[in-house]
Amino acid sequence: MPTFGKVATCTSPAVWMVEGYSGTGGTASLDRTVYACQRHQVTAEAQWLRGLIPESRPASGLHWCGTFTDYDPEASG
Ligand SMILES: [Zn+2]
């Protein structure tokens, strides 16, 4: 089961959904997504992904900066 949380006290709406991958190519696994406002996109990629490989996409819908989802590594392989 994914776990949800918030890593920042920022109250801005997110404009970026930053995905964090471990591994590369065909074995890459999406381990975490975190939403970030424009000001925190760099922070999200550098810190909030805990070293995962970042890939930012425009956020769709209303989300708040700093909210993240961790995916179960066993469930995703
Ligand atoms: Zn923010």
N, CA, C, O and the ligand as a Tripos MOL2 file, in Angstrom:
@<TRIPOS>MOLECULE
protein
  309   307    78     0     0
PROTEIN
NO_CHARGES

@<TRIPOS>ATOM
      1 N           0.8380   -1.1990    0.0000 N.3       1 MET1
      2 CA          0.0000    0.0000    0.0000 C.3       1 MET1
      3 C           0.8720    1.2480    0.0000 C.2       1 MET1
      4 O           1.8530    1.3220    0.7400 O.2       1 MET1
      5 N           0.5240    2.2150   -0.8160 N.am      2 PRO2
      6 CA          1.2800    3.4720   -0.7820 C.3       2 PRO2
      7 C           1.0610    4.1760    0.5540 C.2       2 PRO2
      8 O           0.0160    4.0340    1.1890 O.2       2 PRO2
      9 N           2.0540    4.9240    0.9540 N.am      3 THR3
     10 CA          1.9020    5.7540    2.1430 C.3       3 THR3
     11 C           1.9800    7.2140    1.7190 C.2       3 THR3
     12 O           2.6850    7.5690    0.7740 O.2       3 THR3
     13 N           1.2440    8.0440    2.4350 N.am      4 PHE4
     14 CA          1.1340    9.4470    2.0780 C.3       4 PHE4
     15 C           1.6720   10.2970    3.2160 C.2       4 PHE4
     16 O           1.6600    9.8790    4.3740 O.2       4 PHE4
     17 N           2.1410   11.4850    2.8850 N.am      5 GLY5
     18 CA          2.6180   12.3830    3.9160 C.3       5 GLY5
     19 C           2.9260   13.7410    3.3340 C.2       5 GLY5
     20 O           2.6490   14.0200    2.1670 O.2       5 GLY5
     21 N           3.5070   14.5830    4.1740 N.am      6 LYS6
     22 CA          3.8590   15.9310    3.7360 C.3       6 LYS6
     23 C           5.2300   16.2630    4.2940 C.2       6 LYS6
     24 O           5.4890   16.0700    5.4820 O.2       6 LYS6
     25 N           6.1090   16.7650    3.4340 N.am      7 VAL7
     26 CA          7.4820   17.0110    3.8340 C.3       7 VAL7
     27 C           7.7660   18.4820    4.1060 C.2       7 VAL7
     28 O           8.8600   18.8170    4.5590 O.2       7 VAL7
     29 N           6.8300   19.3520    3.8480 N.am      8 ALA8
     30 CA          7.1190   20.7740    4.0110 C.3       8 ALA8
     31 C           5.9060   21.4790    4.5940 C.2       8 ALA8
     32 O           4.7900   20.9600    4.5510 O.2       8 ALA8
     33 N           6.1320   22.6540    5.1350 N.am      9 THR9
     34 CA          5.0310   23.4350    5.6830 C.3       9 THR9
     35 C           4.5130   24.4370    4.6620 C.2       9 THR9
     36 O           3.6460   25.2510    4.9770 O.2       9 THR9
     37 N           5.0340   24.3840    3.4510 N.am     10 CYS10
     38 CA          4.6020   25.2800    2.3880 C.3      10 CYS10
     39 C           3.1140   25.0780    2.1200 C.2      10 CYS10
     40 O           2.6270   23.9480    2.0840 O.2      10 CYS10
     41 N           2.4030   26.1770    1.9350 N.am     11 THR11
     42 CA          0.9620   26.0820    1.7020 C.3      11 THR11
     43 C           0.5800   26.5110    0.2880 C.2      11 THR11
     44 O          -0.5850   26.7960    0.0120 O.2      11 THR11
     45 N           1.5680   26.5550   -0.6020 N.am     12 SER12
     46 CA          1.2780   26.9420   -1.9800 C.3      12 SER12
     47 C           0.7220   25.7570   -2.7650 C.2      12 SER12
     48 O           1.0790   24.6100   -2.4940 O.2      12 SER12
     49 N          -0.1420   26.0260   -3.7270 N.am     13 PRO13
     50 CA         -0.5590   24.9490   -4.6180 C.3      13 PRO13
     51 C           0.6010   24.5090   -5.4940 C.2      13 PRO13
     52 O           1.4370   25.3210   -5.8910 O.2      13 PRO13
     53 N           0.6440   23.2300   -5.7880 N.am     14 ALA14
     54 CA          1.7540   22.6840   -6.5630 C.3      14 ALA14
     55 C           1.5440   22.9190   -8.0430 C.2      14 ALA14
     56 O           0.4240   22.8280   -8.5460 O.2      14 ALA14
     57 N           2.6280   23.2210   -8.7370 N.am     15 VAL15
     58 CA          2.5980   23.2880  -10.1950 C.3      15 VAL15
     59 C           3.4040   22.1460  -10.8090 C.2      15 VAL15
     60 O           3.3370   21.9070  -12.0140 O.2      15 VAL15
     61 N           4.1690   21.4430   -9.9660 N.am     16 TRP16
     62 CA          4.9820   20.3270  -10.4560 C.3      16 TRP16
     63 C           4.6650   19.0580   -9.6850 C.2      16 TRP16
     64 O           4.4590   19.0740   -8.4720 O.2      16 TRP16
     65 N           4.6310   17.9720  -10.4180 N.am     17 MET17
     66 CA          4.6450   16.6660   -9.7960 C.3      17 MET17
     67 C           6.0170   16.0700  -10.0910 C.2      17 MET17
     68 O           6.3480   15.7840  -11.2420 O.2      17 MET17
     69 N           6.8000   15.8910   -9.0500 N.am     18 VAL18
     70 CA          8.1630   15.4050   -9.2270 C.3      18 VAL18
     71 C           8.1910   13.9160   -8.9020 C.2      18 VAL18
     72 O           7.9130   13.5050   -7.7760 O.2      18 VAL18
     73 N           8.5280   13.1250   -9.9020 N.am     19 GLU19
     74 CA          8.5980   11.6810   -9.7120 C.3      19 GLU19
     75 C          10.0250   11.2860   -9.3740 C.2      19 GLU19
     76 O          10.9800   11.8470   -9.9120 O.2      19 GLU19
     77 N          10.1620   10.3200   -8.4810 N.am     20 GLY20
     78 CA         11.4770    9.8180   -8.1010 C.3      20 GLY20
     79 C          11.6170    8.3520   -8.4620 C.2      20 GLY20
     80 O          10.8520    7.5010   -8.0080 O.2      20 GLY20
     81 N          12.6250    8.0770   -9.2990 N.am     21 TYR21
     82 CA         12.8470    6.7220   -9.7740 C.3      21 TYR21
     83 C          14.1250    6.1560   -9.1810 C.2      21 TYR21
     84 O          15.1030    6.8760   -8.9800 O.2      21 TYR21
     85 N          14.1060    4.8780   -8.9080 N.am     22 SER22
     86 CA         15.3410    4.1560   -8.6240 C.3      22 SER22
     87 C          15.6020    3.2220   -9.7960 C.2      22 SER22
     88 O          14.6690    2.7040  -10.4110 O.2      22 SER22
     89 N          16.8860    3.0100  -10.1020 N.am     23 GLY23
     90 CA         17.2290    2.1920  -11.2530 C.3      23 GLY23
     91 C          17.1080    3.0040  -12.5300 C.2      23 GLY23
     92 O          16.6900    4.1620  -12.5090 O.2      23 GLY23
     93 N          17.4790    2.3830  -13.6440 N.am     24 THR24
     94 CA         17.4550    3.0860  -14.9180 C.3      24 THR24
     95 C          16.8540    2.1780  -15.9800 C.2      24 THR24
     96 O          16.7590    0.9640  -15.8000 O.2      24 THR24
     97 N          16.4550    2.7810  -17.0770 N.am     25 GLY25
     98 CA         15.9690    2.0400  -18.2270 C.3      25 GLY25
     99 C          14.7810    1.1510  -17.8870 C.2      25 GLY25
    100 O          13.8460    1.5760  -17.2090 O.2      25 GLY25
    101 N          14.8310   -0.0740  -18.3610 N.am     26 GLY26
    102 CA         13.7160   -0.9840  -18.1990 C.3      26 GLY26
    103 C          13.4780   -1.4380  -16.7770 C.2      26 GLY26
    104 O          12.4060   -1.9510  -16.4580 O.2      26 GLY26
    105 N          14.4800   -1.2530  -15.9110 N.am     27 THR27
    106 CA         14.3200   -1.6950  -14.5300 C.3      27 THR27
    107 C          13.9960   -0.5460  -13.6020 C.2      27 THR27
    108 O          13.9110   -0.7390  -12.3890 O.2      27 THR27
    109 N          13.8090    0.6740  -14.1560 N.am     28 ALA28
    110 CA         13.4990    1.8180  -13.3140 C.3      28 ALA28
    111 C          12.1690    1.6010  -12.6060 C.2      28 ALA28
    112 O          11.2130    1.0830  -13.1810 O.2      28 ALA28
    113 N          12.1360    2.0080  -11.3540 N.am     29 SER29
    114 CA         10.9420    1.8260  -10.5460 C.3      29 SER29
    115 C          10.5460    3.1580   -9.9340 C.2      29 SER29
    116 O          11.3770    3.8650   -9.3630 O.2      29 SER29
    117 N           9.2670    3.4930  -10.0580 N.am     30 LEU30
    118 CA          8.7730    4.7380   -9.4760 C.3      30 LEU30
    119 C           8.5450    4.5210   -7.9840 C.2      30 LEU30
    120 O           7.6410    3.7850   -7.5870 O.2      30 LEU30
    121 N           9.3560    5.1560   -7.1740 N.am     31 ASP31
    122 CA          9.3160    4.9150   -5.7310 C.3      31 ASP31
    123 C           8.5750    5.9970   -4.9620 C.2      31 ASP31
    124 O           8.0040    5.7310   -3.9050 O.2      31 ASP31
    125 N           8.5830    7.2200   -5.4900 N.am     32 ARG32
    126 CA          7.9550    8.3160   -4.7450 C.3      32 ARG32
    127 C           7.5270    9.4020   -5.7160 C.2      32 ARG32
    128 O           8.2270    9.6810   -6.6890 O.2      32 ARG32
    129 N           6.3930   10.0070   -5.4600 N.am     33 THR33
    130 CA          6.0500   11.2460   -6.1360 C.3      33 THR33
    131 C           5.8280   12.3050   -5.0740 C.2      33 THR33
    132 O           5.2790   12.0320   -4.0070 O.2      33 THR33
    133 N           6.2620   13.5160   -5.3830 N.am     34 VAL34
    134 CA          6.0580   14.6320   -4.4660 C.3      34 VAL34
    135 C           5.6320   15.8450   -5.2780 C.2      34 VAL34
    136 O           6.1710   16.1100   -6.3520 O.2      34 VAL34
    137 N           4.6650   16.5710   -4.7560 N.am     35 TYR35
    138 CA          4.1850   17.7720   -5.4240 C.3      35 TYR35
    139 C           4.9640   18.9720   -4.9280 C.2      35 TYR35
    140 O           5.3350   19.0460   -3.7570 O.2      35 TYR35
    141 N           5.2090   19.9140   -5.8320 N.am     36 ALA36
    142 CA          6.0050   21.0780   -5.4670 C.3      36 ALA36
    143 C           5.4900   22.3240   -6.1800 C.2      36 ALA36
    144 O           5.0570   22.2680   -7.3310 O.2      36 ALA36
    145 N           5.5490   23.4460   -5.4710 N.am     37 CYS37
    146 CA          5.2780   24.7300   -6.1000 C.3      37 CYS37
    147 C           6.5140   25.1380   -6.8900 C.2      37 CYS37
    148 O           7.5460   24.4680   -6.8330 O.2      37 CYS37
    149 N           6.4050   26.2390   -7.6250 N.am     38 GLN38
    150 CA          7.5220   26.6770   -8.4500 C.3      38 GLN38
    151 C           8.7830   26.9010   -7.6120 C.2      38 GLN38
    152 O           9.8890   26.5660   -8.0360 O.2      38 GLN38
    153 N           8.6060   27.4630   -6.4340 N.am     39 ARG39
    154 CA          9.7320   27.8030   -5.5810 C.3      39 ARG39
    155 C          10.4220   26.5650   -5.0030 C.2      39 ARG39
    156 O          11.6140   26.6050   -4.6970 O.2      39 ARG39
    157 N           9.6900   25.4890   -4.8570 N.am     40 HIS40
    158 CA         10.2400   24.3080   -4.1960 C.3      40 HIS40
    159 C          10.5720   23.1690   -5.1490 C.2      40 HIS40
    160 O          10.9070   22.0700   -4.7090 O.2      40 HIS40
    161 N          10.4810   23.4230   -6.4460 N.am     41 GLN41
    162 CA         10.7740   22.3140   -7.3660 C.3      41 GLN41
    163 C          12.2090   21.8090   -7.1970 C.2      41 GLN41
    164 O          12.4550   20.6030   -7.1780 O.2      41 GLN41
    165 N          13.1460   22.7460   -7.0760 N.am     42 VAL42
    166 CA         14.5480   22.3580   -6.9150 C.3      42 VAL42
    167 C          14.7420   21.6060   -5.6050 C.2      42 VAL42
    168 O          15.4590   20.6070   -5.5510 O.2      42 VAL42
    169 N          14.0930   22.1000   -4.5440 N.am     43 THR43
    170 CA         14.1850   21.4190   -3.2510 C.3      43 THR43
    171 C          13.6110   20.0130   -3.3360 C.2      43 THR43
    172 O          14.1560   19.0620   -2.7760 O.2      43 THR43
    173 N          12.5040   19.9100   -4.0480 N.am     44 ALA44
    174 CA         11.8690   18.5960   -4.1840 C.3      44 ALA44
    175 C          12.8040   17.6170   -4.8780 C.2      44 ALA44
    176 O          12.9740   16.4820   -4.4340 O.2      44 ALA44
    177 N          13.4100   18.0700   -5.9770 N.am     45 GLU45
    178 CA         14.2910   17.1710   -6.7200 C.3      45 GLU45
    179 C          15.5390   16.8290   -5.9180 C.2      45 GLU45
    180 O          16.0300   15.7010   -5.9830 O.2      45 GLU45
    181 N          16.0570   17.7970   -5.1590 N.am     46 ALA46
    182 CA         17.3320   17.6050   -4.4770 C.3      46 ALA46
    183 C          17.1850   16.9160   -3.1230 C.2      46 ALA46
    184 O          18.0660   16.1610   -2.7100 O.2      46 ALA46
    185 N          16.0770   17.1730   -2.4330 N.am     47 GLN47
    186 CA         15.9670   16.6840   -1.0580 C.3      47 GLN47
    187 C          14.7730   15.7750   -0.8240 C.2      47 GLN47
    188 O          14.8960   14.7360   -0.1760 O.2      47 GLN47
    189 N          13.6280   16.1580   -1.3460 N.am     48 TRP48
    190 CA         12.4130   15.4400   -0.9730 C.3      48 TRP48
    191 C          12.3260   14.0540   -1.5860 C.2      48 TRP48
    192 O          11.5500   13.2170   -1.1260 O.2      48 TRP48
    193 N          13.1240   13.8050   -2.6300 N.am     49 LEU49
    194 CA         13.1240   12.4790   -3.2310 C.3      49 LEU49
    195 C          14.1440   11.5500   -2.6000 C.2      49 LEU49
    196 O          14.2500   10.3840   -2.9780 O.2      49 LEU49
    197 N          14.8930   12.0680   -1.6410 N.am     50 ARG50
    198 CA         15.8660   11.2270   -0.9220 C.3      50 ARG50
    199 C          16.8360   10.5380   -1.8690 C.2      50 ARG50
    200 O          17.1460    9.3600   -1.6950 O.2      50 ARG50
    201 N          17.3150   11.2680   -2.8690 N.am     51 GLY51
    202 CA         18.3370   10.7120   -3.7370 C.3      51 GLY51
    203 C          17.8200    9.9420   -4.9390 C.2      51 GLY51
    204 O          18.6120    9.4700   -5.7550 O.2      51 GLY51
    205 N          16.5100    9.8070   -5.0650 N.am     52 LEU52
    206 CA         15.9680    9.1460   -6.2460 C.3      52 LEU52
    207 C          16.1770   10.0340   -7.4670 C.2      52 LEU52
    208 O          16.3920   11.2400   -7.3390 O.2      52 LEU52
    209 N          16.1120    9.4350   -8.6400 N.am     53 ILE53
    210 CA         16.3190   10.1780   -9.8810 C.3      53 ILE53
    211 C          15.0430   10.9560  -10.1950 C.2      53 ILE53
    212 O          13.9800   10.3570  -10.3590 O.2      53 ILE53
    213 N          15.1370   12.3000  -10.2790 N.am     54 PRO54
    214 CA         13.9180   13.1000  -10.4430 C.3      54 PRO54
    215 C          13.4680   13.2290  -11.8860 C.2      54 PRO54
    216 O          14.2730   13.2510  -12.8170 O.2      54 PRO54
    217 N          12.1670   13.3110  -12.0380 N.am     55 GLU55
    218 CA         11.5880   13.6430  -13.3360 C.3      55 GLU55
    219 C          10.3320   14.4690  -13.0590 C.2      55 GLU55
    220 O           9.3430   13.9590  -12.5330 O.2      55 GLU55
    221 N          10.3860   15.7510  -13.4220 N.am     56 SER56
    222 CA          9.2850   16.6650  -13.1210 C.3      56 SER56
    223 C           8.2890   16.7190  -14.2650 C.2      56 SER56
    224 O           8.6580   16.7790  -15.4380 O.2      56 SER56
    225 N           7.0340   16.6960  -13.8980 N.am     57 ARG57
    226 CA          5.9510   16.8570  -14.8620 C.3      57 ARG57
    227 C           5.0140   17.9230  -14.3260 C.2      57 ARG57
    228 O           4.9210   18.1230  -13.1150 O.2      57 ARG57
    229 N           4.3110   18.6150  -15.2350 N.am     58 PRO58
    230 CA          3.3130   19.5770  -14.7530 C.3      58 PRO58
    231 C           2.2460   18.8580  -13.9380 C.2      58 PRO58
    232 O           1.7430   17.8070  -14.3350 O.2      58 PRO58
    233 N           1.9130   19.4380  -12.7970 N.am     59 ALA59
    234 CA          0.8890   18.8280  -11.9540 C.3      59 ALA59
    235 C          -0.4840   19.0550  -12.5610 C.2      59 ALA59
    236 O          -0.7490   20.1090  -13.1390 O.2      59 ALA59
    237 N          -1.3470   18.0770  -12.4310 N.am     60 SER60
    238 CA         -2.7270   18.2480  -12.8610 C.3      60 SER60
    239 C          -3.6200   18.1770  -11.6340 C.2      60 SER60
    240 O          -3.3910   17.3790  -10.7250 O.2      60 SER60
    241 N          -4.6310   19.0170  -11.6220 N.am     61 GLY61
    242 CA         -5.5030   19.0690  -10.4600 C.3      61 GLY61
    243 C          -4.8770   19.8820   -9.3510 C.2      61 GLY61
    244 O          -3.7750   20.4090   -9.5000 O.2      61 GLY61
    245 N          -5.5750   19.9820   -8.2510 N.am     62 LEU62
    246 CA         -5.1020   20.7840   -7.1300 C.3      62 LEU62
    247 C          -4.4140   19.9050   -6.1000 C.2      62 LEU62
    248 O          -5.0280   19.0130   -5.5130 O.2      62 LEU62
    249 N          -3.1300   20.1680   -5.8890 N.am     63 HIS63
    250 CA         -2.3530   19.4800   -4.8630 C.3      63 HIS63
    251 C          -1.5520   20.5300   -4.1280 C.2      63 HIS63
    252 O          -1.3330   21.6300   -4.6340 O.2      63 HIS63
    253 N          -1.1170   20.1830   -2.9320 N.am     64 TRP64
    254 CA         -0.3520   21.1420   -2.1430 C.3      64 TRP64
    255 C           1.1140   20.7800   -2.1530 C.2      64 TRP64
    256 O           1.4920   19.6080   -2.1310 O.2      64 TRP64
    257 N           1.9300   21.8160   -2.1860 N.am     65 CYS65
    258 CA          3.3800   21.6400   -2.1890 C.3      65 CYS65
    259 C           3.8110   20.7940   -0.9930 C.2      65 CYS65
    260 O           3.3850   21.0390    0.1350 O.2      65 CYS65
    261 N           4.6440   19.8160   -1.2450 N.am     66 GLY66
    262 CA          5.2190   19.0150   -0.1720 C.3      66 GLY66
    263 C           4.4890   17.7160    0.1080 C.2      66 GLY66
    264 O           4.9830   16.8890    0.8740 O.2      66 GLY66
    265 N           3.3240   17.5170   -0.4950 N.am     67 THR67
    266 CA          2.6530   16.2380   -0.2650 C.3      67 THR67
    267 C           3.3020   15.1680   -1.1320 C.2      67 THR67
    268 O           3.5960   15.3900   -2.3060 O.2      67 THR67
    269 N           3.5140   14.0250   -0.5380 N.am     68 PHE68
    270 CA          4.1970   12.9630   -1.2730 C.3      68 PHE68
    271 C           3.4600   11.6470   -1.1320 C.2      68 PHE68
    272 O           2.6440   11.4550   -0.2300 O.2      68 PHE68
    273 N           3.7710   10.7540   -2.0460 N.am     69 THR69
    274 CA          3.2930    9.3800   -1.9870 C.3      69 THR69
    275 C           4.4990    8.4680   -2.1160 C.2      69 THR69
    276 O           5.2790    8.5840   -3.0610 O.2      69 THR69
    277 N           4.6460    7.5590   -1.1630 N.am     70 ASP70
    278 CA          5.6650    6.5130   -1.2520 C.3      70 ASP70
    279 C           4.9930    5.2340   -1.6830 C.2      70 ASP70
    280 O           3.9750    4.8340   -1.1180 O.2      70 ASP70
    281 N           5.5650    4.5890   -2.6910 N.am     71 TYR71
    282 CA          4.9960    3.3370   -3.1610 C.3      71 TYR71
    283 C           5.7330    2.1820   -2.5310 C.2      71 TYR71
    284 O           6.9440    2.2200   -2.3110 O.2      71 TYR71
    285 N           4.9730    1.1710   -2.2530 N.am     72 ASP72
    286 CA          5.5350   -0.0180   -1.6230 C.3      72 ASP72
    287 C           6.5430   -0.6840   -2.5630 C.2      72 ASP72
    288 O           6.1540   -1.1440   -3.6370 O.2      72 ASP72
    289 N           7.8070   -0.7480   -2.1980 N.am     73 PRO73
    290 CA          8.7980   -1.3330   -3.1130 C.3      73 PRO73
    291 C           8.5230   -2.7990   -3.4050 C.2      73 PRO73
    292 O           8.8730   -3.2820   -4.4820 O.2      73 PRO73
    293 N           7.9160   -3.5060   -2.4890 N.am     74 GLU74
    294 CA          7.6290   -4.9180   -2.7340 C.3      74 GLU74
    295 C           6.4780   -5.0790   -3.7170 C.2      74 GLU74
    296 O           6.4560   -6.0170   -4.5150 O.2      74 GLU74
    297 N           5.5160   -4.1520   -3.6510 N.am     75 ALA75
    298 CA          4.3640   -4.2520   -4.5330 C.3      75 ALA75
    299 C           4.7440   -3.8770   -5.9620 C.2      75 ALA75
    300 O           4.1700   -4.4120   -6.9110 O.2      75 ALA75
    301 N           5.7080   -2.9590   -6.1290 N.am     76 SER76
    302 CA          6.0630   -2.5080   -7.4670 C.3      76 SER76
    303 C           7.2230   -3.3080   -8.0420 C.2      76 SER76
    304 O           7.6630   -3.0490   -9.1620 O.2      76 SER76
    305 N           7.7070   -4.2540   -7.3030 N.am     77 GLY77
    306 CA          8.7920   -5.0830   -7.7950 C.3      77 GLY77
    307 C          10.1350   -4.4520   -7.5190 C.2      77 GLY77
    308 O          11.1680   -5.0220   -7.8700 O.2      77 GLY77
    309 ZN          6.3550   25.1930   -1.9300 Zn       78 ZN78
@<TRIPOS>BOND
     1     1     2 1
     2     2     3 1
     3     3     4 2
     4     3     5 am
     5     5     6 1
     6     6     7 1
     7     7     8 2
     8     7     9 am
     9     9    10 1
    10    10    11 1
    11    11    12 2
    12    11    13 am
    13    13    14 1
    14    14    15 1
    15    15    16 2
    16    15    17 am
    17    17    18 1
    18    18    19 1
    19    19    20 2
    20    19    21 am
    21    21    22 1
    22    22    23 1
    23    23    24 2
    24    23    25 am
    25    25    26 1
    26    26    27 1
    27    27    28 2
    28    27    29 am
    29    29    30 1
    30    30    31 1
    31    31    32 2
    32    31    33 am
    33    33    34 1
    34    34    35 1
    35    35    36 2
    36    35    37 am
    37    37    38 1
    38    38    39 1
    39    39    40 2
    40    39    41 am
    41    41    42 1
    42    42    43 1
    43    43    44 2
    44    43    45 am
    45    45    46 1
    46    46    47 1
    47    47    48 2
    48    47    49 am
    49    49    50 1
    50    50    51 1
    51    51    52 2
    52    51    53 am
    53    53    54 1
    54    54    55 1
    55    55    56 2
    56    55    57 am
    57    57    58 1
    58    58    59 1
    59    59    60 2
    60    59    61 am
    61    61    62 1
    62    62    63 1
    63    63    64 2
    64    63    65 am
    65    65    66 1
    66    66    67 1
    67    67    68 2
    68    67    69 am
    69    69    70 1
    70    70    71 1
    71    71    72 2
    72    71    73 am
    73    73    74 1
    74    74    75 1
    75    75    76 2
    76    75    77 am
    77    77    78 1
    78    78    79 1
    79    79    80 2
    80    79    81 am
    81    81    82 1
    82    82    83 1
    83    83    84 2
    84    83    85 am
    85    85    86 1
    86    86    87 1
    87    87    88 2
    88    87    89 am
    89    89    90 1
    90    90    91 1
    91    91    92 2
    92    91    93 am
    93    93    94 1
    94    94    95 1
    95    95    96 2
    96    95    97 am
    97    97    98 1
    98    98    99 1
    99    99   100 2
   100    99   101 am
   101   101   102 1
   102   102   103 1
   103   103   104 2
   104   103   105 am
   105   105   106 1
   106   106   107 1
   107   107   108 2
   108   107   109 am
   109   109   110 1
   110   110   111 1
   111   111   112 2
   112   111   113 am
   113   113   114 1
   114   114   115 1
   115   115   116 2
   116   115   117 am
   117   117   118 1
   118   118   119 1
   119   119   120 2
   120   119   121 am
   121   121   122 1
   122   122   123 1
   123   123   124 2
   124   123   125 am
   125   125   126 1
   126   126   127 1
   127   127   128 2
   128   127   129 am
   129   129   130 1
   130   130   131 1
   131   131   132 2
   132   131   133 am
   133   133   134 1
   134   134   135 1
   135   135   136 2
   136   135   137 am
   137   137   138 1
   138   138   139 1
   139   139   140 2
   140   139   141 am
   141   141   142 1
   142   142   143 1
   143   143   144 2
   144   143   145 am
   145   145   146 1
   146   146   147 1
   147   147   148 2
   148   147   149 am
   149   149   150 1
   150   150   151 1
   151   151   152 2
   152   151   153 am
   153   153   154 1
   154   154   155 1
   155   155   156 2
   156   155   157 am
   157   157   158 1
   158   158   159 1
   159   159   160 2
   160   159   161 am
   161   161   162 1
   162   162   163 1
   163   163   164 2
   164   163   165 am
   165   165   166 1
   166   166   167 1
   167   167   168 2
   168   167   169 am
   169   169   170 1
   170   170   171 1
   171   171   172 2
   172   171   173 am
   173   173   174 1
   174   174   175 1
   175   175   176 2
   176   175   177 am
   177   177   178 1
   178   178   179 1
   179   179   180 2
   180   179   181 am
   181   181   182 1
   182   182   183 1
   183   183   184 2
   184   183   185 am
   185   185   186 1
   186   186   187 1
   187   187   188 2
   188   187   189 am
   189   189   190 1
   190   190   191 1
   191   191   192 2
   192   191   193 am
   193   193   194 1
   194   194   195 1
   195   195   196 2
   196   195   197 am
   197   197   198 1
   198   198   199 1
   199   199   200 2
   200   199   201 am
   201   201   202 1
   202   202   203 1
   203   203   204 2
   204   203   205 am
   205   205   206 1
   206   206   207 1
   207   207   208 2
   208   207   209 am
   209   209   210 1
   210   210   211 1
   211   211   212 2
   212   211   213 am
   213   213   214 1
   214   214   215 1
   215   215   216 2
   216   215   217 am
   217   217   218 1
   218   218   219 1
   219   219   220 2
   220   219   221 am
   221   221   222 1
   222   222   223 1
   223   223   224 2
   224   223   225 am
   225   225   226 1
   226   226   227 1
   227   227   228 2
   228   227   229 am
   229   229   230 1
   230   230   231 1
   231   231   232 2
   232   231   233 am
   233   233   234 1
   234   234   235 1
   235   235   236 2
   236   235   237 am
   237   237   238 1
   238   238   239 1
   239   239   240 2
   240   239   241 am
   241   241   242 1
   242   242   243 1
   243   243   244 2
   244   243   245 am
   245   245   246 1
   246   246   247 1
   247   247   248 2
   248   247   249 am
   249   249   250 1
   250   250   251 1
   251   251   252 2
   252   251   253 am
   253   253   254 1
   254   254   255 1
   255   255   256 2
   256   255   257 am
   257   257   258 1
   258   258   259 1
   259   259   260 2
   260   259   261 am
   261   261   262 1
   262   262   263 1
   263   263   264 2
   264   263   265 am
   265   265   266 1
   266   266   267 1
   267   267   268 2
   268   267   269 am
   269   269   270 1
   270   270   271 1
   271   271   272 2
   272   271   273 am
   273   273   274 1
   274   274   275 1
   275   275   276 2
   276   275   277 am
   277   277   278 1
   278   278   279 1
   279   279   280 2
   280   279   281 am
   281   281   282 1
   282   282   283 1
   283   283   284 2
   284   283   285 am
   285   285   286 1
   286   286   287 1
   287   287   288 2
   288   287   289 am
   289   289   290 1
   290   290   291 1
   291   291   292 2
   292   291   293 am
   293   293   294 1
   294   294   295 1
   295   295   296 2
   296   295   297 am
   297   297   298 1
   298   298   299 1
   299   299   300 2
   300   299   301 am
   301   301   302 1
   302   302   303 1
   303   303   304 2
   304   303   305 am
   305   305   306 1
   306   306   307 1
   307   307   308 2
@<TRIPOS>SUBSTRUCTURE
     1 MET1         2 RESIDUE 1 A MET
     2 PRO2         6 RESIDUE 1 A PRO
     3 THR3        10 RESIDUE 1 A THR
     4 PHE4        14 RESIDUE 1 A PHE
     5 GLY5        18 RESIDUE 1 A GLY
     6 LYS6        22 RESIDUE 1 A LYS
     7 VAL7        26 RESIDUE 1 A VAL
     8 ALA8        30 RESIDUE 1 A ALA
     9 THR9        34 RESIDUE 1 A THR
    10 CYS10       38 RESIDUE 1 A CYS
    11 THR11       42 RESIDUE 1 A THR
    12 SER12       46 RESIDUE 1 A SER
    13 PRO13       50 RESIDUE 1 A PRO
    14 ALA14       54 RESIDUE 1 A ALA
    15 VAL15       58 RESIDUE 1 A VAL
    16 TRP16       62 RESIDUE 1 A TRP
    17 MET17       66 RESIDUE 1 A MET
    18 VAL18       70 RESIDUE 1 A VAL
    19 GLU19       74 RESIDUE 1 A GLU
    20 GLY20       78 RESIDUE 1 A GLY
    21 TYR21       82 RESIDUE 1 A TYR
    22 SER22       86 RESIDUE 1 A SER
    23 GLY23       90 RESIDUE 1 A GLY
    24 THR24       94 RESIDUE 1 A THR
    25 GLY25       98 RESIDUE 1 A GLY
    26 GLY26      102 RESIDUE 1 A GLY
    27 THR27      106 RESIDUE 1 A THR
    28 ALA28      110 RESIDUE 1 A ALA
    29 SER29      114 RESIDUE 1 A SER
    30 LEU30      118 RESIDUE 1 A LEU
    31 ASP31      122 RESIDUE 1 A ASP
    32 ARG32      126 RESIDUE 1 A ARG
    33 THR33      130 RESIDUE 1 A THR
    34 VAL34      134 RESIDUE 1 A VAL
    35 TYR35      138 RESIDUE 1 A TYR
    36 ALA36      142 RESIDUE 1 A ALA
    37 CYS37      146 RESIDUE 1 A CYS
    38 GLN38      150 RESIDUE 1 A GLN
    39 ARG39      154 RESIDUE 1 A ARG
    40 HIS40      158 RESIDUE 1 A HIS
    41 GLN41      162 RESIDUE 1 A GLN
    42 VAL42      166 RESIDUE 1 A VAL
    43 THR43      170 RESIDUE 1 A THR
    44 ALA44      174 RESIDUE 1 A ALA
    45 GLU45      178 RESIDUE 1 A GLU
    46 ALA46      182 RESIDUE 1 A ALA
    47 GLN47      186 RESIDUE 1 A GLN
    48 TRP48      190 RESIDUE 1 A TRP
    49 LEU49      194 RESIDUE 1 A LEU
    50 ARG50      198 RESIDUE 1 A ARG
    51 GLY51      202 RESIDUE 1 A GLY
    52 LEU52      206 RESIDUE 1 A LEU
    53 ILE53      210 RESIDUE 1 A ILE
    54 PRO54      214 RESIDUE 1 A PRO
    55 GLU55      218 RESIDUE 1 A GLU
    56 SER56      222 RESIDUE 1 A SER
    57 ARG57      226 RESIDUE 1 A ARG
    58 PRO58      230 RESIDUE 1 A PRO
    59 ALA59      234 RESIDUE 1 A ALA
    60 SER60      238 RESIDUE 1 A SER
    61 GLY61      242 RESIDUE 1 A GLY
    62 LEU62      246 RESIDUE 1 A LEU
    63 HIS63      250 RESIDUE 1 A HIS
    64 TRP64      254 RESIDUE 1 A TRP
    65 CYS65      258 RESIDUE 1 A CYS
    66 GLY66      262 RESIDUE 1 A GLY
    67 THR67      266 RESIDUE 1 A THR
    68 PHE68      270 RESIDUE 1 A PHE
    69 THR69      274 RESIDUE 1 A THR
    70 ASP70      278 RESIDUE 1 A ASP
    71 TYR71      282 RESIDUE 1 A TYR
    72 ASP72      286 RESIDUE 1 A ASP
    73 PRO73      290 RESIDUE 1 A PRO
    74 GLU74      294 RESIDUE 1 A GLU
    75 ALA75      298 RESIDUE 1 A ALA
    76 SER76      302 RESIDUE 1 A SER
    77 GLY77      306 RESIDUE 1 A GLY
    78 ZN78       309 GROUP 0 **** ****
